[in-house]
Every structure is written in structure tokens, then in C-alpha cells.
Amino acid sequence: MDWTKAAIFGASGGIGAALSAALVARGTPVLAGSRSGKPAAADGATPFRFDLEDEDGIAAAVEPWRDDPPDLVIVATGVLTLADGTGPERSLKQLDPAAMARVFRLNTIGPAIIAKHLLPMLARDRPATFAALSARVGSIGDNRIGGWHSYRASKAALNMLVRNFAIEMRRTHRLACVVGLHPGTVDTPLSEPFQANLPAGQLTPRRDAAANLLRVLGALTSEDSGEIFDWRGERIAP
């Protein structure tokens, strides 16, 4: 699928920057969002500033797009280990209310607020796609080993919101597609602390991850809205 304009939230992150670069290379105009608002690594992308924890700032950032909205929006944000080093909990004994709240603010609430302000302005007379990076560990049905409580729960909540938003959008934007994406284990700072024990070949370079995700997105239609897909295009159980 050829998109006329894309918006990447989290374009300074590993996957977001790779997605931005891949889209620019295709000739797609890219709005590249980051907390700093500095130009993205991809030459040709138009930078904008946003903060996942600032709703007013998000609303202000997207308002100029109202008359000419993007037809591809990717929320490529997420946190596994917090900035202070607090990592995913391996036991319920490690649960901390403040850490849990922050993980939910960044992994669930932030993407939801972006959707709140962007989904209604998507075109109603042509296809448009909204995708948020999720994770296979957010699948309740696929959970066999437990642990990583806050991260799993925040991504499970995000998956539910994706389904909710898709149902609501069908009433007004019948051609829209709202999905979650699992990119696999990508060579980024998010996965770096956990890369040592990965089987050979399981760590995906950022550029390859971006190509995989864009290939999946390019094959989706409004009939796929509300689903969560992995990097191969396979549905993930809720």
C-alpha cells in the first residue's frame, strides 16, 4: 500500500527511527515525533514535539493536521525498564505502585491519548491505519510463564483499547484499520538487558523490523481492525 503521509510517534527510538527512515526512503512524507522535537535521523522527515504524559501537548501537536491528516499513524513508543533502572518484575514481591503507574502511563495511557486526538480526524472517505506497538507478552491466552507483571498488564490493556477503538471507529470511519503490532525482539535499548540469553537468530535488526512491520501494515484492511498482529502478519491471541 502507498501511504500519502505518515506520522510516527516515538521517531527517536530504535524502531520508530527505523520506520521513519524506511518510509522516507519509499518517498512517503513523514511527520516524526519525539519528546525533544529535534529532527529525526531520517533525512526528509518533518519533526514535531510531543510528550506521552502531556495531553495538551499531544492535542496541540496534531491539531495542525486536521485538514490534511496522515493516513498512516504508528505509535512506536514503549518502556520495559524505567529510566531509574527499575526493570520488569520477576515476582509479585517486586511490585511497586509508583513503578506500575509509570509503566501504564507510558505503555497504555499515552498511546490511548494519542488515539483520542488523532482517530477522529482521520479521513472517512478513504482507508487509514492507526497502529500501536504492543507485545506478544500482552496476550493473556499466550501467557505460560508469568512474570513481567506491569509490562504484560500494560500491553494487555493496550490490546483491549485497540479493540475498543476499532469497534468505535467502525461507526464513523468504516475504512479505518486500528491494530496492535508485535515487532519481535528487536536490537534496541529496550531489549538490550535481555539479549544475552536469546537463541541465535532471534534478535532482529531495527531496519529489518521496520520492513517487517510495514509489510504487515501494507496488507491490512478495515476487516483486520481490532486485531493484534506479529511481525509475520499472524494474529496474536487476546
C-alpha positions in Angstrom: 0.0 0.0 0.0 1.2 3.5 -0.8 0.5 6.0 2.0 0.2 9.7 1.3 1.5 10.8 4.7 2.7 9.0 7.8 3.0 10.1 11.4 5.4 8.3 13.7 5.2 8.9 17.4 8.5 7.9 19.0 10.6 8.5 16.0 13.7 9.0 18.1 13.5 5.4 19.4 15.1 2.4 17.7 12.0 1.1 15.9 10.4 4.5 15.4 13.6 5.9 13.8 13.8 2.8 11.5 10.2 3.1 10.5 10.7 6.8 9.7 13.7 6.1 7.6 12.1 3.3 5.7 9.0 5.4 4.9 11.1 8.4 3.8 13.1 6.0 1.5 9.8 5.0 -0.1 9.0 8.6 -0.8 6.3 8.9 1.9 6.2 12.2 3.7 6.8 11.6 7.4 5.9 13.5 10.5 8.4 12.3 13.0 7.5 12.9 16.6 9.8 12.9 19.6 10.0 14.3 23.1 12.7 16.7 22.0 11.1 17.7 18.7 14.5 17.6 17.1 14.9 16.3 13.5 14.7 12.6 13.2 17.6 10.5 11.9 15.7 10.1 8.6 16.6 12.9 6.2 13.4 14.4 4.8 11.2 13.7 7.9 9.4 16.7 9.4 9.9 16.7 13.2 7.3 17.6 15.8 7.4 17.5 19.6 5.1 15.5 21.9 5.2 14.1 25.4 3.3 10.9 26.2 2.4 12.4 29.6 1.1 15.8 28.3 -2.3 15.6 26.8 -2.5 19.3 26.0 0.8 19.0 24.1 -0.4 16.0 22.2 -3.6 17.8 21.2 -1.6 20.9 20.1 0.9 18.8 18.1 -1.8 17.1 16.0 -4.3 20.0 15.6 -2.4 21.4 12.5 -3.1 18.1 10.7 -6.9 18.3 10.9 -7.4 19.5 7.4 -4.8 17.1 5.9 -4.4 14.1 8.3 -2.0 11.3 7.8 -3.3 8.0 6.5 -0.7 6.0 8.5 -0.1 6.6 12.2 2.3 4.5 14.2 2.7 4.8 17.9 6.2 3.4 18.3 6.6 4.1 22.0 7.0 1.8 25.0 9.0 1.1 28.1 10.2 -2.1 29.7 12.9 -0.9 32.1 12.3 2.5 33.6 14.9 5.3 33.5 15.9 4.7 37.1 16.8 1.1 36.3 13.6 -0.5 37.6 13.1 -3.5 35.4 10.3 -5.9 34.7 9.2 -7.7 37.9 10.0 -11.4 38.0 8.0 -11.9 41.1 4.9 -10.3 42.6 7.1 -9.4 45.6 8.7 -6.8 43.4 5.5 -4.9 42.6 5.8 -1.2 43.3 2.7 1.1 42.9 4.7 4.0 41.6 6.6 2.0 39.1 3.4 0.2 37.9 1.7 3.5 37.4 4.5 4.9 35.3 4.6 1.8 33.1 0.9 2.1 32.5 1.2 5.9 31.8 3.8 5.2 29.1 2.6 1.9 27.6 -1.1 2.3 27.8 -2.4 5.8 28.7 0.0 7.7 26.4 -0.9 5.8 23.2 -4.6 6.0 24.2 -4.5 9.8 24.4 -2.8 10.0 21.0 -5.6 7.8 19.7 -8.2 10.1 21.4 -7.0 13.1 19.5 -6.0 11.5 16.2 -8.5 8.9 15.4 -11.5 11.3 15.0 -9.6 13.4 12.5 -8.7 10.5 10.1 -10.4 10.7 6.7 -13.8 9.0 6.5 -13.8 8.5 2.7 -10.6 6.6 2.3 -8.5 3.9 4.1 -6.4 5.0 7.1 -4.4 2.9 9.5 -3.6 3.5 13.2 -1.1 1.1 14.7 0.4 0.9 18.2 3.4 -1.2 19.1 2.3 -3.9 21.5 4.0 -7.2 22.5 3.2 -10.9 22.4 3.6 -11.0 26.2 0.5 -8.8 26.4 -1.5 -11.8 25.3 -3.5 -13.4 28.2 -4.1 -16.6 26.3 -0.4 -17.0 25.4 0.9 -16.4 28.9 2.6 -19.6 30.1 5.5 -18.4 32.3 4.1 -15.3 34.1 6.4 -12.5 35.4 7.0 -9.1 34.0 3.7 -8.1 35.6 3.5 -4.4 34.8 4.8 -4.7 31.3 2.4 -7.6 30.5 -0.6 -5.9 32.1 0.1 -2.6 30.4 0.3 -4.2 27.0 -2.8 -6.4 27.6 -4.6 -3.2 28.5 -3.3 -1.5 25.3 -4.6 -4.5 23.3 -8.0 -4.1 24.8 -8.0 -0.4 23.9 -7.1 -1.2 20.4 -10.1 -3.5 20.2 -12.3 -0.9 21.8 -11.2 1.9 19.5 -11.7 -0.3 16.4 -15.3 -1.0 17.4 -16.0 2.6 18.0 -14.3 3.7 14.7 -16.5 1.3 12.7 -19.4 3.5 13.4 -17.9 6.6 11.8 -14.8 5.5 9.9 -15.7 2.3 8.1 -12.5 2.2 6.1 -10.2 2.7 9.1 -7.9 0.0 10.5 -6.8 0.1 14.1 -4.3 -2.6 15.1 -1.6 -3.5 17.5 1.8 -4.8 16.3 4.3 -7.1 17.9 7.7 -6.4 16.3 9.5 -9.4 17.7 12.7 -9.0 19.7 14.5 -6.0 18.1 18.0 -4.8 18.7 17.1 -1.7 20.7 17.9 -0.3 24.2 14.5 -1.8 25.4 15.7 -5.3 24.7 19.4 -4.9 25.4 19.4 -6.1 29.0 17.7 -9.3 27.9 19.7 -10.1 24.7 22.4 -12.3 26.2 20.2 -15.5 26.5 18.4 -15.2 23.2 18.8 -18.1 20.8 20.8 -17.3 17.7 18.9 -15.5 15.0 16.1 -14.3 17.3 17.3 -10.8 17.6 16.1 -8.7 14.7 18.0 -5.6 13.4 16.0 -2.4 13.5 16.0 -1.9 9.8 14.6 -5.5 9.2 12.0 -4.9 11.9 10.7 -1.8 10.3 10.5 -3.5 6.9 8.6 -6.4 8.5 6.1 -4.1 10.2 5.5 -2.0 7.1 4.9 -5.2 5.1 2.3 -6.3 7.6 0.6 -2.9 7.7 0.5 -2.7 3.9 -1.5 -5.9 3.7 -4.2 -4.9 6.2 -7.7 -3.7 5.5 -10.5 -2.4 7.7 -11.6 -6.1 8.0 -8.5 -6.6 10.2 -9.3 -3.7 12.6 -9.2 -4.5 16.2 -6.6 -7.3 15.9 -3.1 -7.7 17.2 -0.5 -8.9 14.6 3.1 -10.1 14.9 5.9 -9.2 12.5 5.0 -12.1 10.3 1.4 -10.9 9.9 0.0 -13.7 12.1 -2.8 -12.8 14.6 -1.9 -13.0 18.3 -4.5 -14.4 20.7 -6.0 -11.8 23.1 
